[in-house]
Amino acid sequence: MTSFYRPPLDLTDLPNFRQTDMRPRRPVFVGRVSTKDNQNPSSSIPRQVTLASERLEPGEEFIAYFWDVESGMLPPELRGLGPQAMYDALNVPVPRDGGLQDLIDRAELMEVTHVLAERSDRVARAMLTSLTVEHGLEQMGVEVVYANEPVGGTESGRLRTRRYGQVEAEIYRTTMLEMSMGGQVQHAVQGWNHGYPPYPYKAVIDENAPNLGRGRFGMHRPKKKLVAHDDERRFAAAKELCRLRREEHLKAPDIVAILSADPEKYPIETRWTYNRVEGLIANPKLAGYQVFNRRATRTGPKGISNWNPISEWAWSPRPVHPAVVSLEEWKLAQEVTAVLRGSDHGPLMRVRAAANRRGLSVTEVSSSGAHAVYQIGTRTVVVPTPIPDSVAQQLIEDLGGSL
């Protein structure tokens, strides 16, 4: 920035009067559209290039073009993973040298000096992601320029405009997620299925569902409900594996061995596995209900979804498809699973499982930290916390007698 307060003597002939960047400008374009269905990349990307080009110097051209057809909610490393054939089929009249992650990886090698985009949400809708990308590029001496920002003025004014834009992008992102979540919850509450149908079921189009026809982004996907699989053996197999856990307290490897030993009785497309058995036992859809939000798909290690607490699940208010087990049986199976996995509350879980088998409930009445009062059937008991194994065993034995 040139100072308005000039020296009293002409110093323009001194070598260091102006600091010049000896590197030649090497600008690249960055763009993004959400999806190939919801936006038309063949028109959106060229439009973005035109707007970003307004920030080029006279006679300057982009040395490369980096753009993705991905959600702005994805981090850079998860973008641009679609096959090149998909991008070729879009017929976008702008060359593509890669996506955002490719730019980050190659910016220093390509000696990029400027990254130009239409606006900040073309980099990411999450403010943290866009800030991280900007910071990483700046560390490499790359300036990020958004075409919708003012030219000239103060740095604070430019920064204010940029941050406002990033905040708006994140608010938009959060609003879309809230609306999407609300719609998905209603989808489940009204009895329609999400995702791949569990083993004993198949998904069929619900002919009684409202026909929404064509919307802004094309035809709406038909709503599907679960019905029993054509192979009746699947229902029986699912029922048996749940029973083996609930009543015999068998671990997954033992259940897998039993099911695999009789493929005619317990058919499976490939083979029975630990994950499949545990997944079916834990799936409340086997109780006849539609349930959504069991997993947090946007968190956890790559390829793995974390389980949400049951309190955050959205259930249909009543059974909406044939049940393999009752909801009470499903609940008991979860308690047995918790015991088998060595939960910190294992002794209490064993007491609850034994009581449930006798049609009794176990309710905590009060707790002082050192002791807790439980109502088991008609009897009130006081036990130390945590419950010692010996006390739990005595309570279980008592269930067969006076309790």
N, C-alpha and C positions, 0 to 999 in steps of 0.2 A: 504494500500500500504506500503510495507516495504521500509524504507529509505536506500539509498545507503551510507549515512554518518553514520557509526556505532560509538557507544561510545568507548572510549579508554579502557574500562574495560568490561569484559563479564558480561552482565546483564540478560542473558537469563533465569536465575533461579528465577527472580523476578515474583511475581504473575501477575502483569499487563504488562509484557513485550509484550504479544500479547493479543489483544482484540478478543474474540471469540463470535460468535453468538450462544447463548445457544439454539436457536430454531432449531430443525431438518429441513432440507430442504424438502419442500413440493411443488414440481413443478407441474404445470398444462399446458396443451396444449391449444392454441387458434388458430383456423383456420377459413377460409371462402372461399366459391366459389360464383360467381356472381349469377347464376341461375342454376336450374337443367337441363335446356335445352341448355344453352350456354357453360357449362362446365360439365364434368362428375365427380360428387362428389365421386363416388366409386373408382376413380383412383387419383383424385386431393387431397382429404383429406389424404389418406394414404401417398402420396408423401410428403405432408407438414409435417406430423408427423415424417417421416424419417429424413427430413432435420432439424426440430426442435430438434429431439432427439440427434443430434450431440453436443448440448450444455448441455446435462445432465452430471452429475458427473458419474464416473465409478460405475456400479452396480445400478444406480438410475433409477427409472421409474416414469412415470406420475401418479399422484394420481387421475386425472380426465381429461376429454376431453371436451372442449367447442368449438363448431363450428356451423356456420350458413350457410344456402344456401340463401343468400340475396345479394343485391347490396351493395357495399362498400360505396355508396353515402348516405345510410340511417343512421340515428343516432342509437345508441345501443337500445334505447327503442322501436324502430319500427322493430327490427330484431327478428327472431326466433318466429314469431307469427303464422307460419304455423302449422297445426295439426301434432301431433306425427306420425299419420298414413302416412303422406307424407314422413317424414324422414325415417320411417321403410321401405317404398317401394323403397327407393333409394339403399338399400342393400350395404351400406357403411361398410366395414369391420373394422370400428373404433367405439367404443362405444361413445355415446353422452350424456353428463351430463347436457346439456343445451347450450344456446348461449352466446354471449358476455355480454348481460345484466344480464344473470343469474350469470356469473362469477363476475361481478361488485357487484351484490347484496350479493353473498355468499362468496367472497374471505376472508373476515375477520373471518366469522364463521368457514370456513374450514381451517383456519390458513395457507393459501397459502403464500409461500415465494417467488416463482418465476413464472412468466408467460412467456412461450416460444412460439414463433411464427416463421414462415418462414421468414417474413419480415413485415414492418410496414403497408403496404396496406392491409394485411390480417385483421388488426384491423379496418382500415377505409381509404378511399381514400381522405377524407377531412382532411387536416392537423390539423385544430382546434379540430376535433373530436378525432383523435389519441392522440394529446397532452393532451386533457381533460381526456381521459381514463388513459393515463400513469400517469398524475398527481394525479388522484384519487386513483390509486393503490399504488403509492409511498407514499401517505399520510397514507396508511394502512400498510406500511412497506413491500410492494411487489415490487420486482424488475422485470422490463419488459426487456426481452432479445429477440433480433431478430437474427436468425441464419445467416443472410447474413452480419452481422457486424463483423469487425475484432476482433480477440482475442488478448489481450495485448495492448501494446502501451499506448499512452496518452489518458486521458479522453476527451480532446478537439478533438482528432482525431476520437474517437468513436462517439462523439456527432455530429461532422461534417458529418460523414457517415450517421448517423440516420436522421439528418435534411435534407440532400440532398435527401435521399430516400423518405421522407415525402413530400418534395417539388415536386419531380418527380411524386409521386402518385397524388398530387392535380392537377398538370398540365395535367396529363393524364385524370383525372376526368373532368377538364374543357374542354379539347379537345373533349372528348366524348359527353359532353353536347352540345357543339357548333355544332358538326356534327349531333347529333340527332335533335337539334332544326332546323338546316338547312334542314334536310330531312323532318321533319314534316311540315315545312313551304311550301316546294315544293309540298308535298302531298295535302295540302289544296289549294294552288294556282292552281294546275292542276285539281281541282274539286272533289277530293275524301274526304269522310267523316271521321271525327274523332269521336270516342265515340258513345254513344247511340243516335239514331235518335230522333229529336224533335217530339212532339206529332202528328203533321199532316203528318209526313213522315214515310217511312220505308227505310232501307238500303238494297240494293241489290248488288250483285257482278257485277262489270263493265266488261262485256265481251270484251270490246274494250281496256281495260287497258293492258299494257305490261305484259306478263307472264314471271316472273323472275325465276320460277321453284324452284329447290332446291339450297339453298345457303350453306354457311359454317355451319350455325347452324340449318339446316333443311329446310323445305318448307317455302317459304315466304307467309305471310298472304295475301289473295286476297284483292285487292282494291275495295272499295265499294262506290257507289254513292247514293244520296237520290232521291227517287221518291215519288209521292203522295201515301198516305196510301190507302189501299183497301177500307176502310170505308170513303166515300166521305163526311160524316157529320163532320169528324175531320177537314177537310180543312175549312168548313164553320164555325165551332166553333172557330177555331183559328183566322179566319178573324174577327169574331164578337167581340171576347174579345179584339183584338187590336183596333177595332173601338170604343169600350166602353171607352178605355183609351184615345185614340187620340181625339175623338170628344166630348165625354160626360165628360171627365176628372174624371172618376170614380176610386176610390181606389180599391185595390185588394179584400178586404172583400165584397164590393158591387158587383164586377164582379163575385166572387165566388158564391154569393147568386143567381145571375141571371142564371149562368150556371147550378148550382145544382138544380134549380127549374124545369128544363126541361131536364132530362137525356136522353130522346129519341132524342132530337134535338142536345144536346151537350154531346155525350157519353164519358165516361172515365172508365178506368179499375177499379180504386178504388174510388177515390173521388177528386173533385177539391179542391185545397189548395192554400193558399197565395203564397207559394214558386213556385208552378207550374205556376200560372198565371203571377207572376212577371218575372219568368224565361223565359216564352214564349214571353212576351212583349219585354224583353231585348235582345232576341236572333236574331241577324242579319241574321241567316240562313233562317228566314221566308221571307226575301226579295229576296231569290233565290241565294244568294252568299254563298260560303264556307268561313268560317272565323276560324282562329286558333290563339291561344295564348290569348284568352279572360281572362283566369284565371291563376294565378300563383300557380300551384299545390304544389310547394315545400315550400310555405310560408303560414303564417296565423296559427290560432289555429288548433289543431288537428281535422281533419274531415271537416275543412272549408277552402276553397280556396279564397284568396284575388283576387279582380278584377284588371286586368292590365288596364292602361290607353288605350283609344281607339287608340292613336297614335302608340301603340306597337302591335296592332292586324295585322295579315296577312290575306289579302282578296284575293279571286280569282278575276282576272281582269274583269270578266263578269259573269252574272248569269249562274249557272250550273245545276239548278234544278227548278221545278215549284215554283213560288213565291206566298206566301199568301198575302203579301202586297208589295207595291212599296218601294224602298229604301227611298224615300222622306217621305212616310207615316210612315215608321219605325223611321226615324229621328225625326219626329214631336212627335211621341209617347214617345221618350226618353226625349224630352224637357218637355212634360207634366208631365212625371214621376218626373223629377227634381223639378218642381214646387210643386207637391203634397208632396214631401219629405221635403219641407221647406228649399230648398237650399238658401244660402246667396244671390244668384243672382235671387231669386224668382221673383221679379218685372220685371226684364229684360226678364226672361224666359216666363212670361205671355205675355209680349209684342211680343216676337218672335213667340209664339204659335198663338196669334191672327193674326199677320201679315202673317204667313204661311197659315192660313186658307183662306186668301184672295189672296194667290199667290204672296205675297211680301216678300222680304228678308230684314233682319236687319243687317247692317254692321257697325262695329265701325270704324270711320274714324280717330279719334285722341282722346287722353286723356291727361289731365293735372294733374290728381290726384284728383282734386276737382270737375271737370266737364269732360264730355265726349261728343264727337260729333258722332252722328249716322246717317247713311243714311237709311231711311225707304221708300222703293219704290223710288219715285222721289223727296222726301222731305228730307231736312237735319234738324235735331233737335239737340239742345244742352240741356243736362240734367245734374243734379247733380249726383255725384257718392258717395255712392251707390244711385240708383234711389229710391226715396221715393214711397211708395205705391200709394199716391194720384196722383203723376206725371204719374206713370205707368197706372193708371186707366184712366187718361185724354188722354194719348196716345192711349189706346185701344179704347176709345170712338171716338177719331178722326179718327181711321182707318175706321170707318163706314161712314165717311164723306169725308173731303177734301183729306185724304191720299189715 
